[in-house]
């Protein structure tokens, strides 16, 4: 922001970085869940190992929680004056 970025651009940068990390985590986790399907199926009652609704709901819940967790500090960081931030460091 000290170099001319708007508050909206800074907020978008932080949230988009978080979204990319969450997407990468989900892409890594889904094949692992598929590979450990029998273990998952033996631990859960009434849910198949590759139940797409459950997997999609879990991925969506993790994604939403991560975005909410990233949005709060990003909004707080955009509220700080760039001059004050530069003076502090």
MDTraj code that builds the backbone (N, CA, C; nanometers):
import mdtraj as md
import numpy as np

residues = "UNK UNK UNK UNK UNK UNK UNK UNK UNK UNK UNK UNK UNK UNK UNK UNK UNK UNK UNK UNK UNK UNK UNK UNK UNK UNK UNK UNK UNK UNK UNK UNK UNK UNK UNK UNK UNK UNK UNK UNK UNK UNK UNK UNK UNK UNK UNK UNK UNK UNK UNK UNK UNK UNK UNK UNK UNK UNK UNK UNK UNK UNK UNK UNK UNK UNK UNK UNK UNK UNK UNK UNK UNK UNK UNK UNK UNK UNK UNK UNK UNK UNK UNK UNK UNK UNK UNK UNK UNK".split()
xyz = np.array([
    [0.0820, -0.1178, 0.0000],
    [0.0000, 0.0000, 0.0000],
    [0.0873, 0.1254, 0.0000],
    [0.2067, 0.1148, 0.0561],
    [0.2960, 0.2301, 0.0584],
    [0.3456, 0.2633, -0.0822],
    [0.3372, 0.1678, -0.1736],
    [0.3829, 0.1913, -0.3102],
    [0.2684, 0.2212, -0.4058],
    [0.1464, 0.2386, -0.3532],
    [0.0363, 0.2804, -0.4386],
    [-0.0772, 0.1814, -0.4543],
    [-0.0704, 0.0683, -0.3911],
    [-0.1796, -0.0280, -0.4020],
    [-0.2996, 0.0220, -0.3219],
    [-0.4175, -0.0096, -0.3707],
    [-0.5386, 0.0281, -0.2989],
    [-0.5661, -0.0734, -0.1884],
    [-0.6534, -0.0361, -0.0974],
    [-0.6911, -0.1290, 0.0101],
    [-0.7548, -0.2546, -0.0470],
    [-0.8371, -0.2345, -0.1481],
    [-0.9046, -0.3486, -0.2114],
    [-0.8033, -0.4436, -0.2766],
    [-0.7026, -0.3878, -0.3428],
    [-0.6007, -0.4710, -0.4075],
    [-0.5194, -0.5490, -0.3051],
    [-0.4867, -0.4851, -0.1936],
    [-0.4107, -0.5540, -0.0889],
    [-0.4934, -0.6654, -0.0259],
    [-0.6204, -0.6381, -0.0013],
    [-0.7092, -0.7399, 0.0539],
    [-0.7239, -0.8568, -0.0431],
    [-0.7410, -0.8259, -0.1712],
    [-0.7541, -0.9309, -0.2725],
    [-0.6271, -1.0145, -0.2819],
    [-0.5119, -0.9517, -0.2687],
    [-0.3852, -1.0238, -0.2759],
    [-0.3744, -1.1271, -0.1642],
    [-0.4067, -1.0878, -0.0427],
    [-0.3956, -1.1793, 0.0711],
    [-0.4972, -1.2922, 0.0587],
    [-0.6208, -1.2579, 0.0261],
    [-0.7255, -1.3608, 0.0179],
    [-0.7003, -1.4536, -0.1007],
    [-0.6520, -1.4021, -0.2130],
    [-0.6249, -1.4895, -0.3279],
    [-0.5069, -1.5826, -0.3000],
    [-0.4064, -1.5344, -0.2272],
    [-0.2960, -1.6237, -0.1886],
    [-0.3466, -1.7362, -0.0994],
    [-0.4358, -1.7027, -0.0082],
    [-0.4939, -1.8048, 0.0788],
    [-0.5759, -1.9036, -0.0021],
    [-0.6532, -1.8549, -0.0970],
    [-0.7354, -1.9433, -0.1802],
    [-0.6474, -2.0394, -0.2606],
    [-0.5355, -1.9901, -0.3098],
    [-0.4441, -2.0791, -0.3838],
    [-0.3848, -2.1863, -0.2934],
    [-0.3484, -2.1494, -0.1714],
    [-0.2942, -2.2484, -0.0777],
    [-0.3992, -2.3529, -0.0400],
    [-0.5226, -2.3089, -0.0197],
    [-0.6300, -2.4025, 0.0131],
    [-0.6556, -2.4959, -0.1045],
    [-0.6589, -2.4423, -0.2244],
    [-0.6809, -2.5258, -0.3428],
    [-0.5690, -2.6288, -0.3585],
    [-0.4456, -2.5874, -0.3353],
    [-0.3338, -2.6815, -0.3435],
    [-0.3460, -2.7897, -0.2365],
    [-0.3858, -2.7504, -0.1169],
    [-0.4042, -2.8478, -0.0099],
    [-0.5137, -2.9475, -0.0404],
    [-0.6231, -2.8996, -0.0961],
    [-0.7331, -2.9900, -0.1318],
    [-0.6896, -3.0832, -0.2444],
    [-0.6164, -3.0316, -0.3417],
    [-0.5700, -3.1163, -0.4521],
    [-0.4724, -3.2235, -0.4053],
    [-0.3964, -3.1939, -0.3013],
    [-0.3052, -3.2945, -0.2461],
    [-0.3816, -3.3922, -0.1574],
    [-0.4788, -3.3432, -0.0834],
    [-0.5501, -3.4267, 0.0129],
    [-0.6455, -3.5263, -0.0531],
    [-0.7093, -3.4876, -0.1619],
    [-0.8070, -3.5781, -0.2233],
    [-0.7461, -3.7098, -0.2720],
    [-0.6308, -3.7099, -0.3398],
    [-0.5713, -3.8394, -0.3757],
    [-0.5282, -3.9213, -0.2538],
    [-0.4874, -3.8536, -0.1475],
    [-0.4495, -3.9248, -0.0249],
    [-0.5715, -3.9921, 0.0357],
    [-0.6839, -3.9203, 0.0375],
    [-0.8085, -3.9790, 0.0879],
    [-0.8501, -4.0956, 0.0004],
    [-0.8352, -4.0806, -0.1289],
    [-0.8701, -4.1904, -0.2191],
    [-0.7798, -4.3110, -0.1943],
    [-0.6519, -4.2873, -0.1710],
    [-0.5580, -4.3968, -0.1459],
    [-0.5817, -4.4662, -0.0130],
    [-0.6296, -4.3934, 0.0837],
    [-0.6569, -4.4519, 0.2152],
    [-0.8055, -4.4818, 0.2338],
    [-0.8733, -4.5104, 0.1251],
    [-1.0182, -4.5308, 0.1267],
    [-1.0650, -4.6402, 0.2199],
    [-0.9964, -4.7500, 0.2234],
    [-1.0396, -4.8610, 0.3101],
    [-1.0306, -4.8237, 0.4575],
    [-0.9259, -4.7533, 0.4947],
    [-0.9130, -4.7099, 0.6337],
    [-1.0244, -4.6127, 0.6710],
    [-1.0534, -4.5208, 0.5822],
    [-1.1608, -4.4245, 0.6070],
    [-1.2945, -4.4962, 0.6185],
    [-1.3169, -4.5916, 0.5307],
    [-1.4439, -4.6651, 0.5316],
    [-1.4596, -4.7463, 0.6589],
    [-1.3513, -4.7991, 0.7133],
    [-1.3615, -4.8789, 0.8357],
    [-1.3832, -4.7908, 0.9587],
    [-1.3455, -4.6636, 0.9515],
    [-1.3578, -4.5737, 1.0658],
    [-1.4922, -4.5005, 1.0713],
    [-1.5583, -4.4860, 0.9570],
    [-1.6829, -4.4102, 0.9512],
    [-1.8022, -4.5041, 0.9410],
    [-1.9068, -4.4723, 1.0131],
    [-2.0273, -4.5544, 1.0115],
    [-2.1282, -4.4953, 0.9137],
    [-2.1691, -4.5751, 0.8173],
    [-2.2731, -4.5332, 0.7249],
    [-2.2267, -4.4405, 0.6142],
    [-2.0970, -4.4231, 0.5971],
    [-2.0444, -4.3374, 0.4920],
    [-1.9447, -4.4180, 0.4102],
    [-1.9635, -4.4167, 0.2799],
    [-1.8695, -4.4865, 0.1924],
    [-1.7383, -4.4094, 0.1864],
    [-1.6321, -4.4796, 0.1512],
    [-1.4994, -4.4174, 0.1486],
    [-1.4936, -4.3039, 0.0469],
    [-1.5589, -4.3170, -0.0631],
    [-1.5545, -4.2157, -0.1679],
    [-1.6896, -4.1471, -0.1834],
    [-1.7536, -4.1168, -0.0733],
    [-1.8807, -4.0454, -0.0753],
    [-1.8533, -3.9018, -0.1211],
    [-1.8952, -3.8689, -0.2417],
    [-1.8601, -3.7397, -0.2998],
    [-1.9233, -3.6226, -0.2251],
    [-2.0421, -3.6425, -0.1722],
    [-2.1071, -3.5333, -0.0987],
    [-2.0278, -3.5005, 0.0275],
    [-1.9847, -3.6028, 0.0994],
    [-1.9080, -3.5807, 0.2221],
    [-1.7729, -3.5169, 0.1913],
    [-1.7050, -3.5656, 0.0876],
    [-1.5753, -3.5091, 0.0506],
    [-1.5889, -3.3639, 0.0047],
    [-1.6910, -3.3359, -0.0743],
    [-1.7113, -3.1983, -0.1211],
    [-1.7478, -3.1061, -0.0050],
    [-1.8309, -3.1549, 0.0864],
    [-1.8687, -3.0729, 0.2020],
    [-1.7475, -3.0445, 0.2907],
    [-1.6628, -3.1433, 0.3112],
    [-1.5434, -3.1232, 0.3935],
    [-1.4478, -3.0252, 0.3263],
    [-1.4281, -3.0382, 0.1963],
    [-1.3396, -2.9464, 0.1242],
    [-1.3957, -2.8042, 0.1264],
    [-1.5266, -2.7901, 0.1094],
    [-1.5886, -2.6576, 0.1121],
    [-1.5793, -2.5953, 0.2507],
    [-1.5984, -2.6760, 0.3540],
    [-1.5901, -2.6251, 0.4911],
    [-1.4490, -2.5782, 0.5241],
    [-1.3499, -2.6552, 0.4848],
    [-1.2105, -2.6155, 0.5078],
    [-1.1780, -2.4887, 0.4289],
    [-1.2249, -2.4808, 0.3051],
    [-1.2009, -2.3631, 0.2229],
    [-1.2640, -2.2380, 0.2806],
    [-1.3882, -2.2497, 0.3230],
    [-1.4561, -2.1329, 0.3826],
    [-1.3892, -2.0895, 0.5124],
    [-1.3520, -2.1851, 0.5948],
    [-1.2861, -2.1511, 0.7211],
    [-1.1523, -2.0822, 0.6958],
    [-1.0780, -2.1279, 0.5977],
    [-0.9482, -2.0661, 0.5669],
    [-0.9657, -1.9250, 0.5121],
    [-1.0654, -1.9046, 0.4271],
    [-1.0870, -1.7712, 0.3720],
    [-1.1340, -1.6726, 0.4782],
    [-1.2190, -1.7179, 0.5681],
    [-1.2627, -1.6308, 0.6773],
    [-1.1446, -1.6000, 0.7692],
    [-1.0618, -1.7008, 0.7950],
    [-0.9456, -1.6807, 0.8805],
    [-0.8448, -1.5861, 0.8161],
    [-0.8363, -1.5830, 0.6845],
    [-0.7431, -1.4930, 0.6166],
    [-0.8006, -1.3530, 0.5988],
    [-0.9310, -1.3426, 0.5879],
    [-0.9930, -1.2129, 0.5613],
    [-0.9834, -1.1198, 0.6819],
    [-0.9971, -1.1725, 0.8014],
    [-0.9944, -1.0879, 0.9203],
    [-0.8592, -1.0168, 0.9383],
    [-0.7462, -1.0858, 0.9365],
    [-0.6188, -1.0145, 0.9488],
    [-0.5885, -0.9254, 0.8282],
    [-0.6344, -0.9656, 0.7107],
    [-0.6101, -0.8839, 0.5917],
    [-0.6851, -0.7515, 0.6020],
    [-0.8071, -0.7554, 0.6495],
    [-0.8832, -0.6305, 0.6677],
    [-0.8185, -0.5421, 0.7730],
    [-0.7689, -0.6044, 0.8790],
    [-0.7020, -0.5276, 0.9839],
    [-0.5727, -0.4653, 0.9301],
    [-0.5017, -0.5377, 0.8461],
    [-0.3768, -0.4857, 0.7898],
    [-0.4025, -0.3715, 0.6921],
    [-0.5131, -0.3763, 0.6196],
    [-0.5419, -0.2680, 0.5255],
    [-0.5889, -0.1416, 0.5965],
    [-0.6278, -0.1540, 0.7226],
    [-0.6726, -0.0370, 0.7974],
    [-0.5555, 0.0454, 0.8517],
    [-0.4364, -0.0121, 0.8521],
    [-0.3186, 0.0580, 0.9030],
    [-0.2699, 0.1564, 0.7978],
    [-0.2353, 0.2747, 0.8417],
    [-0.1807, 0.3757, 0.7516],
    [-0.0424, 0.3309, 0.7034],
    [-0.0152, 0.3389, 0.5737],
    [0.1159, 0.2976, 0.5235],
    [0.2305, 0.3805, 0.5841],
    [0.2060, 0.5060, 0.6118],
    [0.3102, 0.5899, 0.6724],
    [0.3438, 0.5399, 0.8129],
    [0.2423, 0.5055, 0.8895],
    [0.2667, 0.4523, 1.0238],
    [0.3396, 0.3187, 1.0181],
    [0.3025, 0.2357, 0.9229],
    [0.3677, 0.1050, 0.9103],
    [0.5151, 0.1204, 0.8738],
    [0.5450, 0.2148, 0.7854],
    [0.6845, 0.2368, 0.7471],
    [0.7648, 0.2982, 0.8602],
    [0.7040, 0.3849, 0.9379],
    [0.7749, 0.4454, 1.0513],
    [0.8021, 0.3435, 1.1603],
    [0.7107, 0.2505, 1.1762],
    [0.7262, 0.1498, 1.2807],
    [0.8463, 0.0601, 1.2530],
    [0.8708, 0.0302, 1.1288],
    [0.9824, -0.0570, 1.0944],
    [1.1034, 0.0271, 1.0766],
])
top = md.Topology()
chain = top.add_chain()
for i, resn in enumerate(residues, 1):
    res = top.add_residue(resn, chain, resSeq=i)
    for name in ("N", "CA", "C"):
        top.add_atom(name, md.element.get_by_symbol(name[0]), res)
traj = md.Trajectory(xyz[None], top)
